[in-house]
Amino acid sequence: MSNKYLWSPFAKDIVTQQTALSDATCGDAVQEKEECTNIVNAMCDNSTGTQVCTCMAGIQEDSGTCPLGLEKACTGLECTTEHAECNADDICACKSDYKPNDEKSACVQKSVNDYTCTDTDVSNCPENAVCAEDKCKCDDGYEENGNQCAEKALDDSCNEDSECIDVDYAVCTGSKCTCDTGYAPNSGACNQVVTGVSCSSPEDCTSIDNAMCSDGSTPICVCKVKSTENSGVCELGLDGTCTDLKCTTEYAACNNDDKCACNSAYKPNDGNTACVPKDVTHTVCSGDGKCSCDTDTPNKGACNKGMLQIFVWWTIGV
């Protein structure tokens, strides 16, 4: 870095000195503007007969740059502190969502509590925030993330269960949102544990419909989201969303709307918990308490005439 100082003709009535930038030379009057513009707040000076790029008036060179920090006059200049701008008073200041650090050497992101408000006007607060003692504060169930209020996630701090409501089956334990008993953390969600089945790889859980191997140091087979554990089975009942999941209700399948629905010859029972045969003609109640075909042949939930019966009817006109 050069320590040579040059008088600047651009300083007008201000008497000042400027530092020549090391290895930054500029050409004739036609070229000089373009050759120094890659250095913020620099200009081409040829007052001594040697054409060099120098920092503009009042700016001291720093490692080949011309920095203009916070609270500096910025008329015709560029503020170089990250997240700063030249304000209406022509002073370098942090942008609206930032504030100066204690040393006023940088702009740091504001926290939610840095925004002011009133009980009747929270328009200055970020989304999902409320006003408390004229300061913005994240509402219950939300965690401060920079200058925003984000839904609380597992391991976020909490004081009561209601603050963890954005994660299904999460509770507040030890001042942190954790999965409730019977559930295990998996990719930010709480999945129901398949009782007594541990795993070391995804393949270990493939024998259980709708199950997967959880994250963490002690992985265990858990039911995928939207399915429910019942005696070691991950059930997905009628009307359940079955994208990438298997419908476990007997005589049900995943329809074109990705919902579990009864097959064509069946219908939901009154409680929507099972698929029962649709009303079928030619049936009788058998001795075991089940509906069965009378003299006809069962076929996919219906009672069809057998080929011999059809042939006899055709020949004798019955």
VMD Tcl script that draws the C-alpha trace (Angstrom):
set ca {
  {0.00 0.00 0.00}
  {1.36 3.41 -1.00}
  {1.68 6.20 1.57}
  {1.84 8.94 -1.07}
  {-0.60 11.81 -0.49}
  {-2.02 13.90 -3.33}
  {-3.97 17.13 -3.42}
  {-7.37 16.66 -5.01}
  {-8.86 19.18 -7.44}
  {-12.25 17.57 -6.70}
  {-12.23 18.80 -3.10}
  {-13.40 22.29 -4.15}
  {-13.15 24.61 -1.12}
  {-12.14 21.86 1.28}
  {-8.43 21.52 1.95}
  {-7.76 17.81 2.15}
  {-5.27 15.09 1.31}
  {-5.85 11.79 -0.46}
  {-3.97 8.53 -0.44}
  {-2.81 7.04 -3.70}
  {-4.14 3.48 -4.19}
  {-1.37 0.92 -4.69}
  {-1.04 -0.47 -8.22}
  {-4.02 1.55 -9.40}
  {-3.01 3.81 -12.26}
  {-5.21 5.58 -14.78}
  {-4.72 6.89 -18.28}
  {-5.63 10.04 -20.19}
  {-8.63 12.23 -19.57}
  {-10.83 10.10 -21.83}
  {-10.00 6.86 -20.02}
  {-9.50 8.01 -16.45}
  {-13.13 7.80 -15.33}
  {-13.59 4.22 -16.50}
  {-10.27 2.99 -15.14}
  {-11.04 3.95 -11.53}
  {-14.72 3.06 -11.34}
  {-13.95 -0.52 -10.27}
  {-12.82 0.98 -6.95}
  {-15.73 2.43 -4.96}
  {-15.25 6.10 -4.00}
  {-12.05 6.41 -6.11}
  {-11.07 8.87 -8.85}
  {-8.18 9.46 -11.22}
  {-5.75 12.18 -10.13}
  {-2.98 13.60 -12.33}
  {-2.15 16.75 -10.36}
  {1.47 15.69 -9.83}
  {2.05 14.53 -13.37}
  {1.63 10.86 -12.38}
  {-1.85 9.57 -13.08}
  {-3.05 7.37 -10.20}
  {-6.39 6.33 -8.72}
  {-6.97 7.98 -5.37}
  {-9.71 7.95 -2.77}
  {-12.20 10.78 -3.01}
  {-11.85 13.76 -0.70}
  {-12.04 12.94 2.99}
  {-11.69 9.17 2.58}
  {-8.62 7.31 3.81}
  {-7.39 4.31 1.84}
  {-7.64 0.94 3.57}
  {-5.93 -2.04 1.93}
  {-6.55 -0.77 -1.59}
  {-10.15 0.32 -0.94}
  {-11.86 3.61 -0.16}
  {-14.26 2.82 2.70}
  {-17.01 5.16 3.83}
  {-18.38 3.96 7.15}
  {-21.43 4.68 9.27}
  {-22.25 8.27 10.25}
  {-20.00 9.65 7.50}
  {-21.17 12.33 5.07}
  {-22.04 10.62 1.78}
  {-22.99 13.36 -0.69}
  {-21.84 12.06 -4.08}
  {-20.22 9.04 -2.42}
  {-21.17 5.42 -1.73}
  {-21.55 3.97 1.75}
  {-19.43 0.82 1.88}
  {-20.68 -0.76 5.12}
  {-22.78 -3.81 4.24}
  {-26.54 -3.16 4.62}
  {-25.96 0.61 4.85}
  {-27.17 3.41 2.59}
  {-26.94 7.18 2.22}
  {-30.02 8.52 4.03}
  {-32.09 11.65 3.43}
  {-29.61 13.66 5.53}
  {-26.70 12.50 3.32}
  {-25.26 10.43 6.16}
  {-24.34 6.74 5.95}
  {-26.86 4.79 8.05}
  {-28.08 1.21 8.35}
  {-31.08 0.20 6.24}
  {-34.49 -0.11 7.90}
  {-34.21 -3.77 8.96}
  {-30.70 -3.32 10.37}
  {-29.04 -1.42 13.21}
  {-25.44 -0.42 14.04}
  {-23.43 -2.77 16.24}
  {-21.98 -1.43 19.49}
  {-18.80 -0.25 17.75}
  {-20.78 1.30 14.87}
  {-18.52 -0.56 12.50}
  {-21.18 -2.80 10.96}
  {-24.93 -3.12 10.41}
  {-26.48 -6.13 12.12}
  {-29.98 -7.47 11.58}
  {-32.59 -6.13 13.96}
  {-34.34 -8.50 16.32}
  {-38.13 -8.60 16.62}
  {-37.86 -6.67 19.89}
  {-36.10 -3.76 18.12}
  {-39.36 -2.77 16.38}
  {-41.70 -0.44 18.24}
  {-45.51 -0.67 18.31}
  {-48.65 0.23 20.24}
  {-51.52 -1.88 21.50}
  {-53.67 -0.57 18.65}
  {-51.04 -0.53 15.90}
  {-48.73 -3.48 15.23}
  {-48.16 -2.66 11.56}
  {-44.47 -2.15 12.30}
  {-44.17 -5.66 13.72}
  {-43.32 -8.73 11.62}
  {-45.99 -11.30 10.89}
  {-47.05 -13.49 13.83}
  {-45.90 -10.90 16.39}
  {-47.83 -9.01 19.07}
  {-47.13 -5.79 20.96}
  {-45.86 -6.01 24.54}
  {-44.79 -2.84 26.39}
  {-44.44 -0.91 23.11}
  {-42.10 -3.55 21.67}
  {-42.84 -6.29 19.15}
  {-42.78 -9.85 20.51}
  {-43.35 -13.20 18.79}
  {-46.76 -14.67 19.58}
  {-47.16 -18.02 21.34}
  {-46.14 -20.90 19.11}
  {-43.56 -18.83 17.25}
  {-39.80 -18.49 17.68}
  {-37.71 -15.43 16.86}
  {-35.58 -16.06 13.78}
  {-33.62 -12.95 12.89}
  {-36.25 -10.24 12.50}
  {-39.07 -12.69 11.77}
  {-41.35 -14.91 13.84}
  {-41.19 -18.49 12.60}
  {-43.24 -21.49 13.68}
  {-41.57 -23.22 16.59}
  {-39.70 -26.38 15.71}
  {-38.36 -29.28 17.71}
  {-35.61 -28.22 20.16}
  {-36.80 -24.58 20.14}
  {-37.19 -23.02 23.59}
  {-40.61 -23.03 25.28}
  {-42.38 -22.52 28.60}
  {-45.56 -24.52 28.02}
  {-47.02 -27.09 25.63}
  {-49.11 -24.52 23.76}
  {-45.93 -22.96 22.37}
  {-45.11 -26.20 20.51}
  {-48.48 -26.58 18.75}
  {-47.02 -26.14 15.26}
  {-45.36 -29.56 15.53}
  {-47.97 -32.29 15.82}
  {-47.53 -34.48 18.94}
  {-44.87 -32.16 20.43}
  {-44.83 -31.02 24.06}
  {-42.67 -28.67 26.12}
  {-40.19 -30.71 28.16}
  {-37.15 -29.25 29.88}
  {-37.89 -25.83 28.31}
  {-37.63 -27.31 24.80}
  {-40.18 -28.55 22.27}
  {-39.79 -32.33 22.16}
  {-41.83 -35.28 20.91}
  {-44.47 -36.65 23.27}
  {-44.25 -40.16 24.73}
  {-44.75 -42.75 22.01}
  {-43.37 -40.48 19.30}
  {-39.86 -40.00 17.92}
  {-38.29 -37.05 16.06}
  {-37.88 -37.58 12.34}
  {-37.01 -34.82 9.83}
  {-38.53 -32.12 12.05}
  {-41.76 -34.05 12.74}
  {-42.92 -36.34 15.52}
  {-43.70 -39.80 14.15}
  {-45.49 -42.48 16.09}
  {-43.17 -45.23 17.26}
  {-43.77 -48.80 16.09}
  {-43.58 -50.59 19.44}
  {-40.39 -52.56 20.01}
  {-38.93 -52.35 16.49}
  {-35.44 -50.80 16.21}
  {-33.59 -50.19 12.97}
  {-30.19 -49.31 11.59}
  {-31.21 -48.64 7.97}
  {-34.44 -47.87 6.05}
  {-34.60 -51.47 4.86}
  {-35.16 -52.67 8.44}
  {-38.66 -51.16 8.44}
  {-39.87 -52.17 4.97}
  {-41.75 -55.18 6.33}
  {-44.13 -52.79 8.11}
  {-46.50 -50.93 5.79}
  {-46.17 -47.14 6.01}
  {-43.14 -47.31 8.37}
  {-39.69 -45.73 8.14}
  {-36.48 -45.59 10.15}
  {-36.22 -42.47 12.33}
  {-33.32 -40.05 12.69}
  {-31.09 -39.75 15.74}
  {-28.55 -41.73 17.70}
  {-31.05 -44.49 18.63}
  {-33.13 -44.97 15.46}
  {-36.42 -46.85 15.67}
  {-39.16 -47.75 13.20}
  {-41.82 -45.04 13.18}
  {-45.06 -44.57 11.27}
  {-44.91 -42.11 8.41}
  {-46.82 -38.85 8.82}
  {-50.60 -39.30 8.39}
  {-50.53 -42.98 9.38}
  {-51.32 -44.19 12.91}
  {-49.63 -46.92 14.94}
  {-51.91 -49.67 16.20}
  {-50.43 -52.82 17.73}
  {-47.27 -52.64 15.62}
  {-49.08 -51.65 12.41}
  {-49.06 -48.22 10.74}
  {-52.68 -47.83 9.72}
  {-54.05 -45.52 7.05}
  {-57.83 -45.58 7.11}
  {-60.59 -44.45 4.79}
  {-60.31 -40.87 3.48}
  {-56.62 -40.85 4.50}
  {-54.22 -39.17 2.10}
  {-52.36 -42.02 0.46}
  {-49.69 -40.33 -1.62}
  {-46.69 -42.67 -1.14}
  {-48.65 -44.55 1.54}
  {-50.65 -47.79 1.54}
  {-54.33 -47.96 2.47}
  {-54.62 -50.58 5.20}
  {-58.42 -50.90 5.43}
  {-59.51 -54.23 3.93}
  {-61.12 -53.87 0.48}
  {-59.82 -50.27 0.14}
  {-57.32 -48.73 -2.28}
  {-55.82 -45.36 -3.16}
  {-58.10 -43.60 -5.66}
  {-57.29 -40.98 -8.32}
  {-57.62 -38.21 -5.72}
  {-54.94 -39.84 -3.53}
  {-57.53 -40.76 -0.92}
  {-58.21 -44.19 0.57}
  {-61.60 -45.38 -0.68}
  {-63.53 -48.65 -0.77}
  {-63.29 -50.78 -3.90}
  {-66.19 -50.61 -6.37}
  {-68.13 -53.54 -4.87}
  {-67.83 -52.15 -1.34}
  {-68.95 -49.11 0.60}
  {-67.91 -47.50 3.91}
  {-69.75 -48.60 7.04}
  {-71.60 -46.05 9.15}
  {-68.48 -45.23 11.16}
  {-66.29 -44.94 8.06}
  {-63.91 -47.44 9.64}
  {-64.40 -50.41 7.32}
  {-65.51 -51.37 3.81}
  {-68.62 -53.54 3.68}
  {-70.25 -55.17 0.62}
  {-72.77 -53.06 -1.24}
  {-76.35 -54.30 -1.25}
  {-76.30 -57.45 -3.38}
  {-79.27 -59.41 -4.78}
  {-79.54 -63.21 -4.57}
  {-77.96 -63.37 -1.09}
  {-78.89 -65.25 2.05}
  {-77.60 -65.18 5.61}
  {-75.56 -68.31 6.16}
  {-75.12 -70.21 9.39}
  {-71.91 -68.37 10.34}
  {-73.72 -65.01 10.32}
  {-72.27 -63.84 6.99}
  {-73.99 -62.92 3.76}
  {-73.44 -65.44 0.96}
  {-74.83 -66.08 -2.48}
  {-77.99 -68.19 -2.63}
  {-77.79 -70.45 -5.68}
  {-75.55 -68.06 -7.63}
  {-71.77 -67.85 -7.89}
  {-69.89 -65.10 -5.93}
  {-67.88 -62.79 -8.22}
  {-66.09 -59.70 -6.91}
  {-68.74 -58.87 -4.35}
  {-71.73 -59.77 -6.57}
  {-73.77 -62.93 -7.08}
  {-73.69 -64.08 -10.71}
  {-75.58 -66.90 -12.38}
  {-73.38 -69.86 -13.20}
  {-72.87 -70.88 -16.84}
  {-74.98 -74.07 -16.36}
  {-77.90 -72.05 -15.01}
  {-77.68 -69.61 -17.91}
  {-77.60 -72.52 -20.42}
  {-80.67 -74.19 -18.81}
  {-82.60 -70.92 -18.78}
  {-81.81 -70.37 -22.43}
  {-82.87 -73.90 -23.49}
  {-86.12 -74.16 -21.52}
  {-87.02 -70.51 -21.61}
  {-87.02 -70.00 -17.89}
}
mol new
graphics top color blue
foreach p $ca { graphics top sphere $p radius 0.5 }
foreach p [lrange $ca 0 end-1] q [lrange $ca 1 end] { graphics top cylinder $p $q radius 0.2 }
display resetview
